[in-house]
Amino acid sequence: MASSQGYRAKYDYVELIAEQREGRWHLSLHDRRHAEDVEHDETFATADEAKEAALGVVEHHINVRHNDTLLFRANLTWKEI
């Protein structure tokens, strides 16, 4: 696997990963509660663009897809992986 670098953050029960592959940034979610791994269909030119989109993606995943209540503040802290 040729992942050169990436970032990880957690929001409620979902882990987010922004990683670079083949020159584009991909955003994926690992949902522990529902045992799901989801890759967002949009790719991004920069890590900052992927990280900026992540909050909306994870909130939609939790609130709309699973009809769960969002309990955590709307803020992500990213760590380099």
N, CA, C and O atoms as CSV, one atom per row, in Angstrom:
chain,resi,resn,atom,element,x,y,z
A,1,MET,N,N,0.840,-1.166,0.000
A,1,MET,CA,C,0.000,0.000,0.000
A,1,MET,C,C,0.889,1.234,0.000
A,1,MET,O,O,1.871,1.286,0.741
A,2,ALA,N,N,0.568,2.209,-0.801
A,2,ALA,CA,C,1.456,3.348,-1.001
A,2,ALA,C,C,0.939,4.630,-0.353
A,2,ALA,O,O,0.988,5.695,-0.969
A,3,SER,N,N,0.454,4.541,0.859
A,3,SER,CA,C,0.002,5.741,1.566
A,3,SER,C,C,1.214,6.486,2.101
A,3,SER,O,O,1.947,5.962,2.940
A,4,SER,N,N,1.429,7.702,1.623
A,4,SER,CA,C,2.637,8.423,1.999
A,4,SER,C,C,2.489,9.183,3.305
A,4,SER,O,O,3.460,9.303,4.051
A,5,GLN,N,N,1.321,9.692,3.599
A,5,GLN,CA,C,1.099,10.402,4.849
A,5,GLN,C,C,-0.382,10.565,5.062
A,5,GLN,O,O,-1.188,10.336,4.160
A,6,GLY,N,N,-0.738,10.972,6.292
A,6,GLY,CA,C,-2.143,11.164,6.566
A,6,GLY,C,C,-2.369,11.787,7.922
A,6,GLY,O,O,-1.434,12.099,8.659
A,7,TYR,N,N,-3.661,11.960,8.232
A,7,TYR,CA,C,-4.083,12.567,9.483
A,7,TYR,C,C,-5.267,11.786,10.029
A,7,TYR,O,O,-6.044,11.199,9.276
A,8,ARG,N,N,-5.394,11.787,11.356
A,8,ARG,CA,C,-6.470,11.060,12.022
A,8,ARG,C,C,-7.123,11.979,13.047
A,8,ARG,O,O,-6.457,12.766,13.719
A,9,ALA,N,N,-8.456,11.857,13.148
A,9,ALA,CA,C,-9.216,12.597,14.152
A,9,ALA,C,C,-10.376,11.718,14.605
A,9,ALA,O,O,-10.759,10.773,13.915
A,10,LYS,N,N,-10.929,12.039,15.767
A,10,LYS,CA,C,-12.101,11.314,16.268
A,10,LYS,C,C,-13.227,12.296,16.526
A,10,LYS,O,O,-13.012,13.422,16.975
A,11,TYR,N,N,-14.424,11.841,16.232
A,11,TYR,CA,C,-15.630,12.609,16.530
A,11,TYR,C,C,-16.659,11.618,17.025
A,11,TYR,O,O,-17.103,10.747,16.276
A,12,ASP,N,N,-17.040,11.748,18.291
A,12,ASP,CA,C,-17.976,10.825,18.928
A,12,ASP,C,C,-17.448,9.402,18.747
A,12,ASP,O,O,-16.340,9.109,19.195
A,13,TYR,N,N,-18.197,8.522,18.115
A,13,TYR,CA,C,-17.779,7.136,17.948
A,13,TYR,C,C,-17.175,6.856,16.568
A,13,TYR,O,O,-16.992,5.696,16.199
A,14,VAL,N,N,-16.868,7.897,15.811
A,14,VAL,CA,C,-16.337,7.744,14.460
A,14,VAL,C,C,-14.897,8.251,14.392
A,14,VAL,O,O,-14.583,9.339,14.875
A,15,GLU,N,N,-14.037,7.448,13.786
A,15,GLU,CA,C,-12.659,7.868,13.531
A,15,GLU,C,C,-12.575,8.305,12.075
A,15,GLU,O,O,-13.075,7.619,11.184
A,16,LEU,N,N,-11.944,9.444,11.840
A,16,LEU,CA,C,-11.775,9.967,10.487
A,16,LEU,C,C,-10.314,9.861,10.095
A,16,LEU,O,O,-9.423,10.078,10.916
A,17,ILE,N,N,-10.076,9.531,8.850
A,17,ILE,CA,C,-8.712,9.458,8.335
A,17,ILE,C,C,-8.671,10.199,7.004
A,17,ILE,O,O,-9.455,9.926,6.094
A,18,ALA,N,N,-7.739,11.140,6.914
A,18,ALA,CA,C,-7.460,11.835,5.657
A,18,ALA,C,C,-6.088,11.358,5.221
A,18,ALA,O,O,-5.104,11.568,5.929
A,19,GLU,N,N,-6.013,10.724,4.075
A,19,GLU,CA,C,-4.727,10.203,3.614
A,19,GLU,C,C,-4.521,10.481,2.137
A,19,GLU,O,O,-5.460,10.533,1.343
A,20,GLN,N,N,-3.249,10.656,1.804
A,20,GLN,CA,C,-2.893,10.946,0.421
A,20,GLN,C,C,-2.593,9.650,-0.311
A,20,GLN,O,O,-1.821,8.809,0.149
A,21,ARG,N,N,-3.234,9.517,-1.471
A,21,ARG,CA,C,-2.988,8.374,-2.356
A,21,ARG,C,C,-2.989,8.885,-3.786
A,21,ARG,O,O,-3.921,9.555,-4.228
A,22,GLU,N,N,-1.933,8.555,-4.490
A,22,GLU,CA,C,-1.827,8.911,-5.909
A,22,GLU,C,C,-2.079,10.404,-6.150
A,22,GLU,O,O,-2.749,10.778,-7.113
A,23,GLY,N,N,-1.543,11.242,-5.279
A,23,GLY,CA,C,-1.603,12.679,-5.464
A,23,GLY,C,C,-2.891,13.360,-5.041
A,23,GLY,O,O,-3.003,14.579,-5.173
A,24,ARG,N,N,-3.861,12.621,-4.542
A,24,ARG,CA,C,-5.137,13.193,-4.095
A,24,ARG,C,C,-5.358,12.792,-2.640
A,24,ARG,O,O,-4.812,11.790,-2.177
A,25,TRP,N,N,-6.149,13.564,-1.930
A,25,TRP,CA,C,-6.462,13.285,-0.530
A,25,TRP,C,C,-7.827,12.632,-0.436
A,25,TRP,O,O,-8.807,13.119,-0.998
A,26,HIS,N,N,-7.875,11.518,0.286
A,26,HIS,CA,C,-9.086,10.726,0.471
A,26,HIS,C,C,-9.510,10.814,1.927
A,26,HIS,O,O,-8.671,10.859,2.827
A,27,LEU,N,N,-10.810,10.837,2.151
A,27,LEU,CA,C,-11.360,10.917,3.492
A,27,LEU,C,C,-12.167,9.655,3.759
A,27,LEU,O,O,-13.071,9.312,2.997
A,28,SER,N,N,-11.833,8.965,4.849
A,28,SER,CA,C,-12.583,7.764,5.196
A,28,SER,C,C,-13.001,7.813,6.657
A,28,SER,O,O,-12.378,8.484,7.479
A,29,LEU,N,N,-14.076,7.082,6.959
A,29,LEU,CA,C,-14.636,7.028,8.300
A,29,LEU,C,C,-14.633,5.590,8.787
A,29,LEU,O,O,-14.930,4.667,8.029
A,30,HIS,N,N,-14.298,5.408,10.046
A,30,HIS,CA,C,-14.434,4.097,10.687
A,30,HIS,C,C,-15.429,4.288,11.824
A,30,HIS,O,O,-15.142,4.972,12.806
A,31,ASP,N,N,-16.588,3.683,11.682
A,31,ASP,CA,C,-17.689,3.813,12.630
A,31,ASP,C,C,-17.704,2.568,13.521
A,31,ASP,O,O,-18.102,1.487,13.087
A,32,ARG,N,N,-17.267,2.735,14.768
A,32,ARG,CA,C,-17.195,1.597,15.700
A,32,ARG,C,C,-18.582,1.103,16.110
A,32,ARG,O,O,-18.799,-0.103,16.229
A,33,ARG,N,N,-19.500,2.007,16.322
A,33,ARG,CA,C,-20.827,1.618,16.801
A,33,ARG,C,C,-21.579,0.753,15.790
A,33,ARG,O,O,-22.258,-0.198,16.176
A,34,HIS,N,N,-21.464,1.073,14.509
A,34,HIS,CA,C,-22.213,0.354,13.480
A,34,HIS,C,C,-21.326,-0.563,12.639
A,34,HIS,O,O,-21.765,-1.110,11.628
A,35,ALA,N,N,-20.076,-0.724,13.068
A,35,ALA,CA,C,-19.123,-1.606,12.377
A,35,ALA,C,C,-19.076,-1.327,10.873
A,35,ALA,O,O,-19.230,-2.230,10.051
A,36,GLU,N,N,-18.858,-0.055,10.537
A,36,GLU,CA,C,-18.801,0.356,9.137
A,36,GLU,C,C,-17.497,1.065,8.835
A,36,GLU,O,O,-16.964,1.795,9.671
A,37,ASP,N,N,-16.997,0.849,7.652
A,37,ASP,CA,C,-15.897,1.615,7.089
A,37,ASP,C,C,-16.433,2.251,5.816
A,37,ASP,O,O,-16.892,1.557,4.910
A,38,VAL,N,N,-16.372,3.573,5.755
A,38,VAL,CA,C,-16.954,4.309,4.633
A,38,VAL,C,C,-15.894,5.233,4.056
A,38,VAL,O,O,-15.239,5.974,4.789
A,39,GLU,N,N,-15.728,5.185,2.744
A,39,GLU,CA,C,-14.836,6.141,2.082
A,39,GLU,C,C,-15.696,7.179,1.384
A,39,GLU,O,O,-16.584,6.849,0.598
A,40,HIS,N,N,-15.415,8.439,1.685
A,40,HIS,CA,C,-16.146,9.544,1.064
A,40,HIS,C,C,-15.859,9.527,-0.431
A,40,HIS,O,O,-14.722,9.294,-0.842
A,41,ASP,N,N,-16.874,9.771,-1.242
A,41,ASP,CA,C,-16.715,9.649,-2.697
A,41,ASP,C,C,-15.950,10.797,-3.338
A,41,ASP,O,O,-15.489,10.664,-4.471
A,42,GLU,N,N,-15.807,11.903,-2.654
A,42,GLU,CA,C,-15.060,13.039,-3.194
A,42,GLU,C,C,-13.600,12.962,-2.750
A,42,GLU,O,O,-13.313,12.567,-1.620
A,43,THR,N,N,-12.681,13.338,-3.635
A,43,THR,CA,C,-11.273,13.448,-3.265
A,43,THR,C,C,-10.890,14.923,-3.270
A,43,THR,O,O,-11.610,15.761,-3.814
A,44,PHE,N,N,-9.758,15.228,-2.662
A,44,PHE,CA,C,-9.385,16.615,-2.450
A,44,PHE,C,C,-7.953,16.865,-2.910
A,44,PHE,O,O,-7.119,15.960,-2.890
A,45,ALA,N,N,-7.679,18.083,-3.318
A,45,ALA,CA,C,-6.347,18.446,-3.802
A,45,ALA,C,C,-5.346,18.602,-2.658
A,45,ALA,O,O,-4.155,18.349,-2.840
A,46,THR,N,N,-5.820,19.017,-1.482
A,46,THR,CA,C,-4.922,19.250,-0.353
A,46,THR,C,C,-5.470,18.587,0.911
A,46,THR,O,O,-6.656,18.271,1.001
A,47,ALA,N,N,-4.587,18.386,1.872
A,47,ALA,CA,C,-4.985,17.838,3.169
A,47,ALA,C,C,-5.950,18.789,3.864
A,47,ALA,O,O,-6.923,18.349,4.477
A,48,ASP,N,N,-5.688,20.082,3.772
A,48,ASP,CA,C,-6.564,21.065,4.417
A,48,ASP,C,C,-7.989,21.004,3.871
A,48,ASP,O,O,-8.948,21.136,4.631
A,49,GLU,N,N,-8.134,20.808,2.569
A,49,GLU,CA,C,-9.470,20.683,1.982
A,49,GLU,C,C,-10.186,19.450,2.518
A,49,GLU,O,O,-11.373,19.513,2.841
A,50,ALA,N,N,-9.477,18.335,2.615
A,50,ALA,CA,C,-10.069,17.100,3.138
A,50,ALA,C,C,-10.471,17.274,4.593
A,50,ALA,O,O,-11.557,16.854,4.993
A,51,LYS,N,N,-9.604,17.890,5.387
A,51,LYS,CA,C,-9.899,18.085,6.800
A,51,LYS,C,C,-11.052,19.067,6.991
A,51,LYS,O,O,-11.853,18.913,7.913
A,52,GLU,N,N,-11.137,20.060,6.135
A,52,GLU,CA,C,-12.231,21.030,6.217
A,52,GLU,C,C,-13.578,20.371,5.904
A,52,GLU,O,O,-14.588,20.712,6.520
A,53,ALA,N,N,-13.599,19.452,4.973
A,53,ALA,CA,C,-14.837,18.765,4.596
A,53,ALA,C,C,-15.253,17.701,5.616
A,53,ALA,O,O,-16.420,17.311,5.660
A,54,ALA,N,N,-14.322,17.236,6.422
A,54,ALA,CA,C,-14.555,16.093,7.303
A,54,ALA,C,C,-15.672,16.311,8.308
A,54,ALA,O,O,-16.459,15.395,8.547
A,55,LEU,N,N,-15.769,17.482,8.898
A,55,LEU,CA,C,-16.786,17.708,9.919
A,55,LEU,C,C,-18.191,17.533,9.341
A,55,LEU,O,O,-19.034,16.878,9.953
A,56,GLY,N,N,-18.442,18.105,8.187
A,56,GLY,CA,C,-19.748,17.944,7.546
A,56,GLY,C,C,-20.035,16.500,7.184
A,56,GLY,O,O,-21.171,16.042,7.303
A,57,VAL,N,N,-19.013,15.780,6.744
A,57,VAL,CA,C,-19.180,14.373,6.363
A,57,VAL,C,C,-19.526,13.533,7.586
A,57,VAL,O,O,-20.447,12.718,7.536
A,58,VAL,N,N,-18.802,13.720,8.678
A,58,VAL,CA,C,-19.050,12.898,9.869
A,58,VAL,C,C,-20.377,13.272,10.526
A,58,VAL,O,O,-21.084,12.390,11.013
A,59,GLU,N,N,-20.728,14.544,10.550
A,59,GLU,CA,C,-22.019,14.932,11.116
A,59,GLU,C,C,-23.168,14.337,10.305
A,59,GLU,O,O,-24.156,13.873,10.873
A,60,HIS,N,N,-23.040,14.352,8.988
A,60,HIS,CA,C,-24.066,13.743,8.132
A,60,HIS,C,C,-24.142,12.239,8.395
A,60,HIS,O,O,-25.234,11.681,8.496
A,61,HIS,N,N,-23.004,11.593,8.504
A,61,HIS,CA,C,-22.974,10.144,8.755
A,61,HIS,C,C,-23.706,9.798,10.054
A,61,HIS,O,O,-24.518,8.873,10.083
A,62,ILE,N,N,-23.423,10.529,11.110
A,62,ILE,CA,C,-24.024,10.230,12.408
A,62,ILE,C,C,-25.494,10.639,12.455
A,62,ILE,O,O,-26.355,9.846,12.838
A,63,ASN,N,N,-25.772,11.869,12.067
A,63,ASN,CA,C,-27.112,12.421,12.238
A,63,ASN,C,C,-28.108,11.929,11.198
A,63,ASN,O,O,-29.239,11.590,11.547
A,64,VAL,N,N,-27.719,11.883,9.948
A,64,VAL,CA,C,-28.659,11.531,8.878
A,64,VAL,C,C,-28.663,10.027,8.607
A,64,VAL,O,O,-29.720,9.395,8.612
A,65,ARG,N,N,-27.503,9.469,8.376
A,65,ARG,CA,C,-27.451,8.050,8.020
A,65,ARG,C,C,-27.934,7.150,9.151
A,65,ARG,O,O,-28.641,6.172,8.909
A,66,HIS,N,N,-27.553,7.477,10.388
A,66,HIS,CA,C,-27.908,6.613,11.517
A,66,HIS,C,C,-28.907,7.230,12.481
A,66,HIS,O,O,-29.261,6.614,13.486
A,67,ASN,N,N,-29.367,8.443,12.184
A,67,ASN,CA,C,-30.358,9.122,13.009
A,67,ASN,C,C,-29.940,9.170,14.478
A,67,ASN,O,O,-30.780,9.050,15.370
A,68,ASP,N,N,-28.665,9.342,14.722
A,68,ASP,CA,C,-28.137,9.470,16.073
A,68,ASP,C,C,-28.009,10.944,16.421
A,68,ASP,O,O,-27.926,11.802,15.542
A,69,THR,N,N,-27.995,11.217,17.698
A,69,THR,CA,C,-27.828,12.580,18.184
A,69,THR,C,C,-26.352,12.929,18.247
A,69,THR,O,O,-25.542,12.131,18.719
A,70,LEU,N,N,-26.003,14.106,17.777
A,70,LEU,CA,C,-24.629,14.576,17.858
A,70,LEU,C,C,-24.389,15.127,19.259
A,70,LEU,O,O,-25.054,16.072,19.682
A,71,LEU,N,N,-23.432,14.530,19.980
A,71,LEU,CA,C,-23.195,14.903,21.363
A,71,LEU,C,C,-21.963,15.770,21.549
A,71,LEU,O,O,-21.871,16.506,22.531
A,72,PHE,N,N,-21.038,15.701,20.647
A,72,PHE,CA,C,-19.760,16.384,20.821
A,72,PHE,C,C,-19.774,17.750,20.142
A,72,PHE,O,O,-20.551,17.998,19.220
A,73,ARG,N,N,-18.899,18.625,20.620
A,73,ARG,CA,C,-18.792,19.953,20.024
A,73,ARG,C,C,-18.291,19.827,18.575
A,73,ARG,O,O,-17.605,18.866,18.226
A,74,ALA,N,N,-18.636,20.781,17.772
A,74,ALA,CA,C,-18.286,20.762,16.352
A,74,ALA,C,C,-16.843,21.228,16.163
A,74,ALA,O,O,-16.590,22.367,15.770
A,75,ASN,N,N,-15.909,20.333,16.449
A,75,ASN,CA,C,-14.492,20.664,16.399
A,75,ASN,C,C,-13.711,19.371,16.271
A,75,ASN,O,O,-13.980,18.405,16.985
A,76,LEU,N,N,-12.751,19.348,15.368
A,76,LEU,CA,C,-11.906,18.163,15.195
A,76,LEU,C,C,-10.448,18.543,15.458
A,76,LEU,O,O,-9.979,19.600,15.035
A,77,THR,N,N,-9.753,17.669,16.156
A,77,THR,CA,C,-8.331,17.848,16.381
A,77,THR,C,C,-7.614,16.753,15.609
A,77,THR,O,O,-7.792,15.569,15.895
A,78,TRP,N,N,-6.814,17.138,14.643
A,78,TRP,CA,C,-6.138,16.193,13.763
A,78,TRP,C,C,-4.741,15.872,14.285
A,78,TRP,O,O,-4.025,16.745,14.774
A,79,LYS,N,N,-4.374,14.599,14.168
A,79,LYS,CA,C,-3.023,14.149,14.524
A,79,LYS,C,C,-2.408,13.490,13.307
A,79,LYS,O,O,-3.075,12.747,12.587
A,80,GLU,N,N,-1.149,13.762,13.081
A,80,GLU,CA,C,-0.452,13.174,11.950
A,80,GLU,C,C,-0.226,11.687,12.218
A,80,GLU,O,O,0.107,11.287,13.334
A,81,ILE,N,N,-0.412,10.877,11.174
A,81,ILE,CA,C,-0.166,9.428,11.307
A,81,ILE,C,C,0.958,9.005,10.400
A,81,ILE,O,O,1.315,7.828,10.367
